[in-house]
Amino acid sequence: MQTTTTGEIVIVPRNFKLLDELESSEKASGNDMTLSYGLVDPEDTFLTNWQANIIGPQNTPFDNRFYSILVTCTDEYPSQPPLIKFVTKINLPCVNQRDGKIIENKLPATKNWNRQMGIYDVLVGIKQQMSMPANRKLPQPGEDDQFS
């Protein structure tokens, strides 16, 4: 959804928004170079399945660890947030410890989702959770551990 100069509200179609996000990810136009994302399959014409990576924040238990994440943009995207699933095991209150899926109501970026947000915003939100003082004290799995 965007507002024109005349104040008119325009709802941007799903694929246009995702194409814009793909272009941004390929140009690495975000400010944080420890976050990356792109399509799992470049031939995915529906822009549904994405792979994302986060390098853990410095001076935290996540420091320099490489976290692999699967992102699914359903047909409801961007009205609804993308589905996020960690491949690399991580211990955070917003991550289901059985399957690695983000618990939407425990991550502010998905809980407070709106159409102007995107995949990058969710990744930034996850990284912010890694940096929170309470989460710095959580024991973490081994670096090579993965969710099944």
CNS distance restraints for C-alpha pairs under 8 A (distance, minus, plus):
assign (resid   1 and name CA) (resid   9 and name CA) 6.56 0.50 0.50
assign (resid   1 and name CA) (resid  10 and name CA) 5.28 0.50 0.50
assign (resid   1 and name CA) (resid  11 and name CA) 3.95 0.50 0.50
assign (resid   1 and name CA) (resid  12 and name CA) 5.32 0.50 0.50
assign (resid   1 and name CA) (resid 115 and name CA) 6.15 0.50 0.50
assign (resid   1 and name CA) (resid 116 and name CA) 6.50 0.50 0.50
assign (resid   2 and name CA) (resid   9 and name CA) 5.65 0.50 0.50
assign (resid   2 and name CA) (resid  10 and name CA) 5.07 0.50 0.50
assign (resid   2 and name CA) (resid  11 and name CA) 6.26 0.50 0.50
assign (resid   2 and name CA) (resid  12 and name CA) 7.06 0.50 0.50
assign (resid   2 and name CA) (resid 116 and name CA) 7.90 0.50 0.50
assign (resid   3 and name CA) (resid   7 and name CA) 5.55 0.50 0.50
assign (resid   3 and name CA) (resid   8 and name CA) 5.43 0.50 0.50
assign (resid   3 and name CA) (resid   9 and name CA) 4.50 0.50 0.50
assign (resid   3 and name CA) (resid  10 and name CA) 6.01 0.50 0.50
assign (resid   4 and name CA) (resid   8 and name CA) 5.16 0.50 0.50
assign (resid   4 and name CA) (resid   9 and name CA) 6.43 0.50 0.50
assign (resid   4 and name CA) (resid  10 and name CA) 7.23 0.50 0.50
assign (resid  12 and name CA) (resid  16 and name CA) 6.56 0.50 0.50
assign (resid  12 and name CA) (resid  17 and name CA) 6.41 0.50 0.50
assign (resid  13 and name CA) (resid  17 and name CA) 6.40 0.50 0.50
assign (resid  14 and name CA) (resid  18 and name CA) 6.20 0.50 0.50
assign (resid  14 and name CA) (resid  75 and name CA) 7.76 0.50 0.50
assign (resid  14 and name CA) (resid  77 and name CA) 6.30 0.50 0.50
assign (resid  14 and name CA) (resid  78 and name CA) 6.25 0.50 0.50
assign (resid  15 and name CA) (resid  19 and name CA) 5.93 0.50 0.50
assign (resid  15 and name CA) (resid  46 and name CA) 7.20 0.50 0.50
assign (resid  15 and name CA) (resid  47 and name CA) 7.16 0.50 0.50
assign (resid  16 and name CA) (resid  20 and name CA) 6.20 0.50 0.50
assign (resid  17 and name CA) (resid  21 and name CA) 6.28 0.50 0.50
assign (resid  17 and name CA) (resid  78 and name CA) 7.79 0.50 0.50
assign (resid  18 and name CA) (resid  22 and name CA) 6.04 0.50 0.50
assign (resid  18 and name CA) (resid  47 and name CA) 6.67 0.50 0.50
assign (resid  19 and name CA) (resid  23 and name CA) 6.17 0.50 0.50
assign (resid  19 and name CA) (resid  47 and name CA) 7.80 0.50 0.50
assign (resid  20 and name CA) (resid  24 and name CA) 6.22 0.50 0.50
assign (resid  21 and name CA) (resid  25 and name CA) 6.10 0.50 0.50
assign (resid  21 and name CA) (resid 118 and name CA) 7.31 0.50 0.50
assign (resid  21 and name CA) (resid 119 and name CA) 7.58 0.50 0.50
assign (resid  22 and name CA) (resid  26 and name CA) 6.17 0.50 0.50
assign (resid  22 and name CA) (resid  38 and name CA) 6.33 0.50 0.50
assign (resid  22 and name CA) (resid  39 and name CA) 7.60 0.50 0.50
assign (resid  23 and name CA) (resid  27 and name CA) 6.22 0.50 0.50
assign (resid  24 and name CA) (resid  28 and name CA) 5.90 0.50 0.50
assign (resid  24 and name CA) (resid  29 and name CA) 5.32 0.50 0.50
assign (resid  24 and name CA) (resid  30 and name CA) 7.34 0.50 0.50
assign (resid  25 and name CA) (resid  29 and name CA) 6.55 0.50 0.50
assign (resid  25 and name CA) (resid  30 and name CA) 7.61 0.50 0.50
assign (resid  25 and name CA) (resid  36 and name CA) 6.78 0.50 0.50
assign (resid  25 and name CA) (resid  37 and name CA) 5.98 0.50 0.50
assign (resid  25 and name CA) (resid  38 and name CA) 6.27 0.50 0.50
assign (resid  26 and name CA) (resid  38 and name CA) 7.24 0.50 0.50
assign (resid  28 and name CA) (resid  33 and name CA) 7.41 0.50 0.50
assign (resid  28 and name CA) (resid  36 and name CA) 7.46 0.50 0.50
assign (resid  30 and name CA) (resid 120 and name CA) 7.70 0.50 0.50
assign (resid  34 and name CA) (resid  53 and name CA) 7.88 0.50 0.50
assign (resid  34 and name CA) (resid  54 and name CA) 5.74 0.50 0.50
assign (resid  34 and name CA) (resid  55 and name CA) 5.08 0.50 0.50
assign (resid  34 and name CA) (resid  56 and name CA) 7.66 0.50 0.50
assign (resid  35 and name CA) (resid  52 and name CA) 7.45 0.50 0.50
assign (resid  35 and name CA) (resid  53 and name CA) 5.81 0.50 0.50
assign (resid  35 and name CA) (resid  54 and name CA) 4.79 0.50 0.50
assign (resid  35 and name CA) (resid  55 and name CA) 6.67 0.50 0.50
assign (resid  35 and name CA) (resid 120 and name CA) 7.94 0.50 0.50
assign (resid  35 and name CA) (resid 123 and name CA) 7.03 0.50 0.50
assign (resid  35 and name CA) (resid 124 and name CA) 7.77 0.50 0.50
assign (resid  36 and name CA) (resid  52 and name CA) 5.55 0.50 0.50
assign (resid  36 and name CA) (resid  53 and name CA) 5.25 0.50 0.50
assign (resid  36 and name CA) (resid  54 and name CA) 6.71 0.50 0.50
assign (resid  37 and name CA) (resid  50 and name CA) 6.82 0.50 0.50
assign (resid  37 and name CA) (resid  51 and name CA) 5.58 0.50 0.50
assign (resid  37 and name CA) (resid  52 and name CA) 4.04 0.50 0.50
assign (resid  37 and name CA) (resid  53 and name CA) 6.30 0.50 0.50
assign (resid  37 and name CA) (resid 120 and name CA) 7.94 0.50 0.50
assign (resid  38 and name CA) (resid  50 and name CA) 5.45 0.50 0.50
assign (resid  38 and name CA) (resid  51 and name CA) 5.65 0.50 0.50
assign (resid  38 and name CA) (resid  52 and name CA) 6.56 0.50 0.50
assign (resid  39 and name CA) (resid  44 and name CA) 7.40 0.50 0.50
assign (resid  39 and name CA) (resid  47 and name CA) 6.93 0.50 0.50
assign (resid  39 and name CA) (resid  48 and name CA) 7.87 0.50 0.50
assign (resid  39 and name CA) (resid  49 and name CA) 6.01 0.50 0.50
assign (resid  39 and name CA) (resid  50 and name CA) 4.25 0.50 0.50
assign (resid  39 and name CA) (resid  51 and name CA) 6.02 0.50 0.50
assign (resid  40 and name CA) (resid  44 and name CA) 7.90 0.50 0.50
assign (resid  40 and name CA) (resid  49 and name CA) 5.77 0.50 0.50
assign (resid  40 and name CA) (resid  50 and name CA) 4.92 0.50 0.50
assign (resid  40 and name CA) (resid  51 and name CA) 5.43 0.50 0.50
assign (resid  41 and name CA) (resid  49 and name CA) 7.47 0.50 0.50
assign (resid  41 and name CA) (resid  50 and name CA) 7.92 0.50 0.50
assign (resid  44 and name CA) (resid  48 and name CA) 6.96 0.50 0.50
assign (resid  44 and name CA) (resid  49 and name CA) 7.56 0.50 0.50
assign (resid  47 and name CA) (resid  73 and name CA) 7.34 0.50 0.50
assign (resid  48 and name CA) (resid  72 and name CA) 5.54 0.50 0.50
assign (resid  48 and name CA) (resid  73 and name CA) 4.81 0.50 0.50
assign (resid  48 and name CA) (resid  74 and name CA) 6.33 0.50 0.50
assign (resid  49 and name CA) (resid  70 and name CA) 7.34 0.50 0.50
assign (resid  49 and name CA) (resid  71 and name CA) 6.00 0.50 0.50
assign (resid  49 and name CA) (resid  72 and name CA) 4.88 0.50 0.50
assign (resid  49 and name CA) (resid  73 and name CA) 6.56 0.50 0.50
assign (resid  50 and name CA) (resid  70 and name CA) 5.95 0.50 0.50
assign (resid  50 and name CA) (resid  71 and name CA) 4.86 0.50 0.50
assign (resid  50 and name CA) (resid  72 and name CA) 6.19 0.50 0.50
assign (resid  50 and name CA) (resid  73 and name CA) 7.88 0.50 0.50
assign (resid  51 and name CA) (resid  68 and name CA) 7.33 0.50 0.50
assign (resid  51 and name CA) (resid  69 and name CA) 5.89 0.50 0.50
assign (resid  51 and name CA) (resid  70 and name CA) 4.87 0.50 0.50
assign (resid  51 and name CA) (resid  71 and name CA) 6.01 0.50 0.50
assign (resid  52 and name CA) (resid  68 and name CA) 6.03 0.50 0.50
assign (resid  52 and name CA) (resid  69 and name CA) 4.96 0.50 0.50
assign (resid  52 and name CA) (resid  70 and name CA) 6.19 0.50 0.50
assign (resid  52 and name CA) (resid  71 and name CA) 6.96 0.50 0.50
assign (resid  53 and name CA) (resid  66 and name CA) 6.86 0.50 0.50
assign (resid  53 and name CA) (resid  67 and name CA) 5.48 0.50 0.50
assign (resid  53 and name CA) (resid  68 and name CA) 4.74 0.50 0.50
assign (resid  53 and name CA) (resid  69 and name CA) 5.92 0.50 0.50
assign (resid  54 and name CA) (resid  66 and name CA) 5.94 0.50 0.50
assign (resid  54 and name CA) (resid  67 and name CA) 5.10 0.50 0.50
assign (resid  54 and name CA) (resid  68 and name CA) 6.77 0.50 0.50
assign (resid  54 and name CA) (resid 123 and name CA) 7.51 0.50 0.50
assign (resid  54 and name CA) (resid 127 and name CA) 7.48 0.50 0.50
assign (resid  55 and name CA) (resid  62 and name CA) 7.91 0.50 0.50
assign (resid  55 and name CA) (resid  63 and name CA) 7.44 0.50 0.50
assign (resid  55 and name CA) (resid  64 and name CA) 5.58 0.50 0.50
assign (resid  55 and name CA) (resid  65 and name CA) 5.55 0.50 0.50
assign (resid  55 and name CA) (resid  66 and name CA) 4.71 0.50 0.50
assign (resid  55 and name CA) (resid  67 and name CA) 6.23 0.50 0.50
assign (resid  56 and name CA) (resid  60 and name CA) 7.63 0.50 0.50
assign (resid  56 and name CA) (resid  62 and name CA) 4.54 0.50 0.50
assign (resid  56 and name CA) (resid  63 and name CA) 4.72 0.50 0.50
assign (resid  56 and name CA) (resid  64 and name CA) 5.09 0.50 0.50
assign (resid  56 and name CA) (resid  65 and name CA) 5.17 0.50 0.50
assign (resid  56 and name CA) (resid  66 and name CA) 6.49 0.50 0.50
assign (resid  56 and name CA) (resid  67 and name CA) 7.34 0.50 0.50
assign (resid  56 and name CA) (resid 127 and name CA) 7.18 0.50 0.50
assign (resid  56 and name CA) (resid 130 and name CA) 7.34 0.50 0.50
assign (resid  57 and name CA) (resid  62 and name CA) 6.09 0.50 0.50
assign (resid  57 and name CA) (resid  63 and name CA) 5.05 0.50 0.50
assign (resid  57 and name CA) (resid  64 and name CA) 6.76 0.50 0.50
assign (resid  57 and name CA) (resid 127 and name CA) 7.11 0.50 0.50
assign (resid  57 and name CA) (resid 130 and name CA) 7.02 0.50 0.50
assign (resid  57 and name CA) (resid 131 and name CA) 6.60 0.50 0.50
assign (resid  58 and name CA) (resid  62 and name CA) 7.35 0.50 0.50
assign (resid  58 and name CA) (resid  63 and name CA) 4.54 0.50 0.50
assign (resid  58 and name CA) (resid  64 and name CA) 6.67 0.50 0.50
assign (resid  59 and name CA) (resid  63 and name CA) 5.84 0.50 0.50
assign (resid  60 and name CA) (resid 130 and name CA) 7.52 0.50 0.50
assign (resid  60 and name CA) (resid 131 and name CA) 6.71 0.50 0.50
assign (resid  60 and name CA) (resid 136 and name CA) 5.75 0.50 0.50
assign (resid  61 and name CA) (resid 136 and name CA) 6.04 0.50 0.50
assign (resid  61 and name CA) (resid 137 and name CA) 7.76 0.50 0.50
assign (resid  61 and name CA) (resid 139 and name CA) 7.89 0.50 0.50
assign (resid  61 and name CA) (resid 140 and name CA) 7.12 0.50 0.50
assign (resid  62 and name CA) (resid 130 and name CA) 7.02 0.50 0.50
assign (resid  62 and name CA) (resid 140 and name CA) 7.94 0.50 0.50
assign (resid  65 and name CA) (resid 143 and name CA) 6.87 0.50 0.50
assign (resid  67 and name CA) (resid  86 and name CA) 7.42 0.50 0.50
assign (resid  67 and name CA) (resid  87 and name CA) 7.43 0.50 0.50
assign (resid  67 and name CA) (resid  88 and name CA) 5.39 0.50 0.50
assign (resid  67 and name CA) (resid  89 and name CA) 7.90 0.50 0.50
assign (resid  68 and name CA) (resid  86 and name CA) 6.16 0.50 0.50
assign (resid  68 and name CA) (resid  87 and name CA) 5.36 0.50 0.50
assign (resid  68 and name CA) (resid  88 and name CA) 5.43 0.50 0.50
assign (resid  69 and name CA) (resid  84 and name CA) 6.94 0.50 0.50
assign (resid  69 and name CA) (resid  85 and name CA) 5.64 0.50 0.50
assign (resid  69 and name CA) (resid  86 and name CA) 4.34 0.50 0.50
assign (resid  69 and name CA) (resid  87 and name CA) 5.35 0.50 0.50
assign (resid  69 and name CA) (resid  88 and name CA) 7.15 0.50 0.50
assign (resid  70 and name CA) (resid  84 and name CA) 5.92 0.50 0.50
assign (resid  70 and name CA) (resid  85 and name CA) 5.15 0.50 0.50
assign (resid  70 and name CA) (resid  86 and name CA) 6.23 0.50 0.50
assign (resid  70 and name CA) (resid  87 and name CA) 6.86 0.50 0.50
assign (resid  71 and name CA) (resid  82 and name CA) 6.33 0.50 0.50
assign (resid  71 and name CA) (resid  83 and name CA) 5.66 0.50 0.50
assign (resid  71 and name CA) (resid  84 and name CA) 4.77 0.50 0.50
assign (resid  71 and name CA) (resid  85 and name CA) 6.51 0.50 0.50
assign (resid  71 and name CA) (resid 119 and name CA) 7.99 0.50 0.50
assign (resid  72 and name CA) (resid  82 and name CA) 5.49 0.50 0.50
assign (resid  72 and name CA) (resid  83 and name CA) 4.97 0.50 0.50
assign (resid  72 and name CA) (resid  84 and name CA) 6.58 0.50 0.50
assign (resid  73 and name CA) (resid  77 and name CA) 5.62 0.50 0.50
assign (resid  73 and name CA) (resid  78 and name CA) 7.85 0.50 0.50
assign (resid  73 and name CA) (resid  81 and name CA) 7.60 0.50 0.50
assign (resid  73 and name CA) (resid  82 and name CA) 4.71 0.50 0.50
assign (resid  73 and name CA) (resid  83 and name CA) 6.50 0.50 0.50
assign (resid  74 and name CA) (resid  82 and name CA) 6.70 0.50 0.50
assign (resid  74 and name CA) (resid  83 and name CA) 7.65 0.50 0.50
assign (resid  76 and name CA) (resid  80 and name CA) 5.55 0.50 0.50
assign (resid  77 and name CA) (resid  81 and name CA) 6.11 0.50 0.50
assign (resid  77 and name CA) (resid  82 and name CA) 6.41 0.50 0.50
assign (resid  78 and name CA) (resid  82 and name CA) 7.59 0.50 0.50
assign (resid  78 and name CA) (resid 114 and name CA) 7.60 0.50 0.50
assign (resid  78 and name CA) (resid 115 and name CA) 5.18 0.50 0.50
assign (resid  78 and name CA) (resid 116 and name CA) 7.92 0.50 0.50
assign (resid  78 and name CA) (resid 117 and name CA) 7.76 0.50 0.50
assign (resid  78 and name CA) (resid 118 and name CA) 7.45 0.50 0.50
assign (resid  79 and name CA) (resid 114 and name CA) 6.77 0.50 0.50
assign (resid  79 and name CA) (resid 115 and name CA) 5.44 0.50 0.50
assign (resid  80 and name CA) (resid 113 and name CA) 7.12 0.50 0.50
assign (resid  80 and name CA) (resid 114 and name CA) 7.51 0.50 0.50
assign (resid  80 and name CA) (resid 115 and name CA) 7.61 0.50 0.50
assign (resid  81 and name CA) (resid 110 and name CA) 5.89 0.50 0.50
assign (resid  81 and name CA) (resid 113 and name CA) 6.21 0.50 0.50
assign (resid  81 and name CA) (resid 114 and name CA) 7.84 0.50 0.50
assign (resid  81 and name CA) (resid 118 and name CA) 7.79 0.50 0.50
assign (resid  82 and name CA) (resid 119 and name CA) 7.10 0.50 0.50
assign (resid  83 and name CA) (resid 101 and name CA) 7.73 0.50 0.50
assign (resid  83 and name CA) (resid 102 and name CA) 7.45 0.50 0.50
assign (resid  84 and name CA) (resid 101 and name CA) 5.79 0.50 0.50
assign (resid  84 and name CA) (resid 102 and name CA) 5.52 0.50 0.50
assign (resid  85 and name CA) (resid  99 and name CA) 7.65 0.50 0.50
assign (resid  85 and name CA) (resid 100 and name CA) 5.22 0.50 0.50
assign (resid  85 and name CA) (resid 101 and name CA) 4.11 0.50 0.50
assign (resid  85 and name CA) (resid 102 and name CA) 6.04 0.50 0.50
assign (resid  86 and name CA) (resid  90 and name CA) 7.61 0.50 0.50
assign (resid  86 and name CA) (resid 100 and name CA) 4.78 0.50 0.50
assign (resid  86 and name CA) (resid 101 and name CA) 6.17 0.50 0.50
assign (resid  86 and name CA) (resid 102 and name CA) 7.71 0.50 0.50
assign (resid  86 and name CA) (resid 147 and name CA) 7.17 0.50 0.50
assign (resid  87 and name CA) (resid 100 and name CA) 6.71 0.50 0.50
assign (resid  87 and name CA) (resid 146 and name CA) 5.54 0.50 0.50
assign (resid  87 and name CA) (resid 147 and name CA) 5.44 0.50 0.50
assign (resid  87 and name CA) (resid 148 and name CA) 7.63 0.50 0.50
assign (resid  88 and name CA) (resid 143 and name CA) 7.82 0.50 0.50
assign (resid  88 and name CA) (resid 144 and name CA) 7.22 0.50 0.50
assign (resid  88 and name CA) (resid 145 and name CA) 6.16 0.50 0.50
assign (resid  88 and name CA) (resid 146 and name CA) 4.44 0.50 0.50
assign (resid  88 and name CA) (resid 147 and name CA) 6.23 0.50 0.50
assign (resid  89 and name CA) (resid 100 and name CA) 6.90 0.50 0.50
assign (resid  89 and name CA) (resid 141 and name CA) 6.33 0.50 0.50
assign (resid  89 and name CA) (resid 142 and name CA) 7.85 0.50 0.50
assign (resid  89 and name CA) (resid 143 and name CA) 7.81 0.50 0.50
assign (resid  89 and name CA) (resid 144 and name CA) 7.97 0.50 0.50
assign (resid  89 and name CA) (resid 145 and name CA) 5.48 0.50 0.50
assign (resid  89 and name CA) (resid 146 and name CA) 4.75 0.50 0.50
assign (resid  89 and name CA) (resid 147 and name CA) 5.59 0.50 0.50
assign (resid  90 and name CA) (resid  95 and name CA) 7.60 0.50 0.50
assign (resid  90 and name CA) (resid  97 and name CA) 7.92 0.50 0.50
assign (resid  90 and name CA) (resid 100 and name CA) 7.74 0.50 0.50
assign (resid  90 and name CA) (resid 140 and name CA) 6.18 0.50 0.50
assign (resid  90 and name CA) (resid 141 and name CA) 6.36 0.50 0.50
assign (resid  91 and name CA) (resid  95 and name CA) 6.93 0.50 0.50
assign (resid  91 and name CA) (resid  97 and name CA) 7.05 0.50 0.50
assign (resid  91 and name CA) (resid 138 and name CA) 6.74 0.50 0.50
assign (resid  91 and name CA) (resid 139 and name CA) 7.00 0.50 0.50
assign (resid  91 and name CA) (resid 140 and name CA) 5.61 0.50 0.50
assign (resid  91 and name CA) (resid 141 and name CA) 7.18 0.50 0.50
assign (resid  92 and name CA) (resid 129 and name CA) 7.59 0.50 0.50
assign (resid  92 and name CA) (resid 130 and name CA) 7.47 0.50 0.50
assign (resid  92 and name CA) (resid 135 and name CA) 6.57 0.50 0.50
assign (resid  92 and name CA) (resid 138 and name CA) 7.48 0.50 0.50
assign (resid  93 and name CA) (resid 106 and name CA) 7.09 0.50 0.50
assign (resid  93 and name CA) (resid 135 and name CA) 7.89 0.50 0.50
assign (resid  94 and name CA) (resid 102 and name CA) 5.66 0.50 0.50
assign (resid  94 and name CA) (resid 103 and name CA) 5.12 0.50 0.50
assign (resid  94 and name CA) (resid 104 and name CA) 7.33 0.50 0.50
assign (resid  94 and name CA) (resid 105 and name CA) 7.92 0.50 0.50
assign (resid  94 and name CA) (resid 106 and name CA) 4.85 0.50 0.50
assign (resid  94 and name CA) (resid 107 and name CA) 5.54 0.50 0.50
assign (resid  95 and name CA) (resid 100 and name CA) 5.70 0.50 0.50
assign (resid  95 and name CA) (resid 101 and name CA) 5.64 0.50 0.50
assign (resid  95 and name CA) (resid 102 and name CA) 4.56 0.50 0.50
assign (resid  95 and name CA) (resid 103 and name CA) 5.69 0.50 0.50
assign (resid  96 and name CA) (resid 100 and name CA) 5.15 0.50 0.50
assign (resid  96 and name CA) (resid 101 and name CA) 5.36 0.50 0.50
assign (resid  96 and name CA) (resid 102 and name CA) 6.21 0.50 0.50
assign (resid  96 and name CA) (resid 103 and name CA) 6.35 0.50 0.50
assign (resid  97 and name CA) (resid 101 and name CA) 7.93 0.50 0.50
assign (resid  98 and name CA) (resid 147 and name CA) 7.45 0.50 0.50
assign (resid  99 and name CA) (resid 147 and name CA) 5.87 0.50 0.50
assign (resid  99 and name CA) (resid 148 and name CA) 6.64 0.50 0.50
assign (resid 100 and name CA) (resid 147 and name CA) 5.94 0.50 0.50
assign (resid 102 and name CA) (resid 106 and name CA) 7.98 0.50 0.50
assign (resid 102 and name CA) (resid 107 and name CA) 7.48 0.50 0.50
assign (resid 103 and name CA) (resid 107 and name CA) 6.75 0.50 0.50
assign (resid 104 and name CA) (resid 108 and name CA) 7.90 0.50 0.50
assign (resid 104 and name CA) (resid 110 and name CA) 5.24 0.50 0.50
assign (resid 104 and name CA) (resid 111 and name CA) 5.56 0.50 0.50
assign (resid 105 and name CA) (resid 110 and name CA) 6.78 0.50 0.50
assign (resid 105 and name CA) (resid 111 and name CA) 4.67 0.50 0.50
assign (resid 106 and name CA) (resid 110 and name CA) 8.00 0.50 0.50
assign (resid 106 and name CA) (resid 111 and name CA) 6.77 0.50 0.50
assign (resid 107 and name CA) (resid 111 and name CA) 5.89 0.50 0.50
assign (resid 107 and name CA) (resid 125 and name CA) 7.18 0.50 0.50
assign (resid 107 and name CA) (resid 126 and name CA) 7.34 0.50 0.50
assign (resid 107 and name CA) (resid 129 and name CA) 7.94 0.50 0.50
assign (resid 108 and name CA) (resid 112 and name CA) 5.66 0.50 0.50
assign (resid 108 and name CA) (resid 113 and name CA) 7.93 0.50 0.50
assign (resid 108 and name CA) (resid 125 and name CA) 6.96 0.50 0.50
assign (resid 109 and name CA) (resid 113 and name CA) 5.88 0.50 0.50
assign (resid 109 and name CA) (resid 121 and name CA) 6.75 0.50 0.50
assign (resid 109 and name CA) (resid 122 and name CA) 5.37 0.50 0.50
assign (resid 109 and name CA) (resid 125 and name CA) 5.45 0.50 0.50
assign (resid 109 and name CA) (resid 126 and name CA) 7.99 0.50 0.50
assign (resid 110 and name CA) (resid 122 and name CA) 6.79 0.50 0.50
assign (resid 113 and name CA) (resid 117 and name CA) 6.69 0.50 0.50
assign (resid 117 and name CA) (resid 121 and name CA) 6.04 0.50 0.50
assign (resid 118 and name CA) (resid 122 and name CA) 6.75 0.50 0.50
assign (resid 119 and name CA) (resid 123 and name CA) 6.39 0.50 0.50
assign (resid 120 and name CA) (resid 124 and name CA) 6.18 0.50 0.50
assign (resid 121 and name CA) (resid 125 and name CA) 6.12 0.50 0.50
assign (resid 122 and name CA) (resid 126 and name CA) 6.24 0.50 0.50
assign (resid 123 and name CA) (resid 127 and name CA) 6.26 0.50 0.50
assign (resid 124 and name CA) (resid 128 and name CA) 6.15 0.50 0.50
assign (resid 125 and name CA) (resid 129 and name CA) 6.38 0.50 0.50
assign (resid 126 and name CA) (resid 130 and name CA) 6.49 0.50 0.50
assign (resid 127 and name CA) (resid 131 and name CA) 6.52 0.50 0.50
assign (resid 128 and name CA) (resid 132 and name CA) 6.44 0.50 0.50
assign (resid 129 and name CA) (resid 135 and name CA) 6.94 0.50 0.50
assign (resid 130 and name CA) (resid 135 and name CA) 6.16 0.50 0.50
assign (resid 130 and name CA) (resid 136 and name CA) 6.81 0.50 0.50
assign (resid 131 and name CA) (resid 135 and name CA) 6.99 0.50 0.50
assign (resid 131 and name CA) (resid 136 and name CA) 6.60 0.50 0.50
assign (resid 132 and name CA) (resid 136 and name CA) 6.35 0.50 0.50
assign (resid 133 and name CA) (resid 137 and name CA) 7.16 0.50 0.50
assign (resid 134 and name CA) (resid 138 and name CA) 7.50 0.50 0.50
assign (resid 141 and name CA) (resid 145 and name CA) 6.45 0.50 0.50
